[in-house]
Amino acid sequence: MKRSHRVNAVALAGFTAVTMVVAACSSSGSSKPSSSSALAASAPGITSSQILIGTHQPLTGVAAPGYDEIAAASNAYFQYVNAHGGIYGRKIAYKILNDQYDPTITSTVVHQLVLQDNVFAIFDGLGTPTHLAVVKYLNSSKIPDLFVASGCECWNEPSTEPYTTGWQIDYVREGKILGNYIKQHFAGKKIGYFYQDDEFGMDGVKGLDDEIPKSQVVARQSYNPAVTNVAPQVTALKAAGAQVVVSFSVPAFTALLKLTSLKLSFSPQLVVTNVGSDPITLAGLLESFAKQGGATVAGNQLTQGIITDGYLPSLGDTSNSWIQLFTKIHSQYLPKLPLDGNVLYGMAVGYTFVQAMLKAGRNPTRQDLVNAINGGLPQGVAVAPYAYSATNHAGITGAYMAVIKNGVLVPTGPTQVTDTTSTGAITTDNAAQPTAPASGIPSP
C-alpha cells in the first residue's frame, strides 16, 4: 500500500502550547457498566461523564517528525472507544500540550496539566530527557504517570516512583536483543556505536555491551540532539573501520547518520533501535533532508536492508487481527496521517490505557488505577508479556528481530524475551499473541 510521507521541520520553533481536547462522541453502548452503581466524580479529572487525561508531546522540534503522530493516534483509538460506550459510560478527553522535546518546556506544560487542568493522569508523555524533568514532581504529587513513551530503565523504580510505569520494551532489553543478533550474525566484524548522549542512548549501549564482545567494538560515538551536524561522529566511525553501525537514535538522527554516511562514501550495515527506524517516517526524513541539501533520493530505497526490531505486530502482516483493527480505526478517525509505526504505537498504548481504566473500576481513584496496573495487565497488542507488578513497572519484555523491506518490517525470527541484568538469558517466547477482541475494546 502506497503511503504519503509527511515531515515537519527539525529546527526548534518558539514555544507554543498546543492543546486538543477530545469531544465526547455519541455512544452505541458496546462497553457497558459492570454494575448498577451510579457514576460519580471519584477523583480529579473524573466526572460522571468524562475522564480527563493529559500528555506532553513534541508537536514541533527535533523529535516531531513521526512522533507528533503518536498522541493523535491514541486520540483516534479513544474516539473509537467513546463512540462505543466509553469507559463504563464515561468519555475519554485527552489534552495534548507541545513541549518541543525541551525539558524546560515539559516542566511548564505538565505543571499546567496538573494544577490548572486537573487531569486524572499523565498518559504516554514522550521522551527520556523530557520526562525525567517531571517524573519526581508527578510522583510527589501522586499523579498516575502511565506508559511513558520512552524505554528508559529509569521508569521502573516502583519503590521511589510508584506512580510511574513504562510501556514499550526498555532500551536495555532491546539493546541485549539487538546485541545478541549482532553477536550471532556478525561475528568477527568491527562494530561501531552511534547513540544519543542521554539515558536513552546509554541504556541501549548498556544492553549492547552485555552481548557484543568488547573486542569487536571499535568506536563509540554519541550525538547531542540539539546539534544536527553528525559529520564528526560518522567520520570517526569510518576511520575506525566499522563494518556494522548500531544506532540508538531518534528518526531525524537515523536519517542524518544515513545521509552523512553516503556523503562520506561510508556504507556499513545499519542496525537501528525500533525508536529510530519506522520505515515510513525514516523514508520521508531522508527525502526531506536530502532535498534541503540540494539532492534527490528515494527514501524507501535507502531504508532497504536496515536491521531493527519490533515489539508490536508488523504493519506488513495484514492478516494480524490487531493490524486489521487499527487499520479500520485509522481509516475512520485518522485518514490524513499515514498508517505507520508511530500511529500503530499510539493506538496500541491507547488500548493498554483502556485496559487499565476498565480494571480500575467504575468510580476509580488515582490509586485504584495504579493498583490495577500493579496487578498485571493482559498482553493485548504487544508481542511479548508485560512485566507489571507491584515491584516491577517495566513494560513489554521482548521483541522480534526484523529487516526493513519495501517500507515495512519483515520479521526474521521469533519473539525473544529477556530481563535487564547482564547475565539474564535471552529466550524464545513460544506463546501465541492474543487476538484482538471482536469489539476492538478490552473486556473489564
ABEGO torsion letter per residue (X at the ends): XBBBBBBBBABBBBBBBBBBBBBBBBBAGABBBABABBBBBABBGBBAABBBBBBBBBABEAAABGAAAAAAAAAAAAAAAAAAGEBGGBBBBBBBBBAGGBAAAAAAAAAAAAAAAGBABBBGBBEAAAAAAAAAAAAAAGBBBBGBBBABAAABBAAABAABBBABBBAAAAAAAAAAAAAAAABGBBBBBBBBBBAAAAAAAAAAAAABBAAABABBBBBBAABABAAAAAAAAAAAGBABBBBBBBAAAAAAAAAAAAAAGBBBBBBBBAAAABAAAAAAAAAAAAAAAGBBBBAAAAABGBBBBBABBBAABAABAAAAAAAAAAAAAAAABBBBAAAAAAAAAAAAAAAAAAAAEABBBAAAAAAAAAAEBBAEABABBBABBAABABBBABBBBBBBBGGBBBBABBBBBBBABAABBBBBBABBBBBBBAAGBBBX
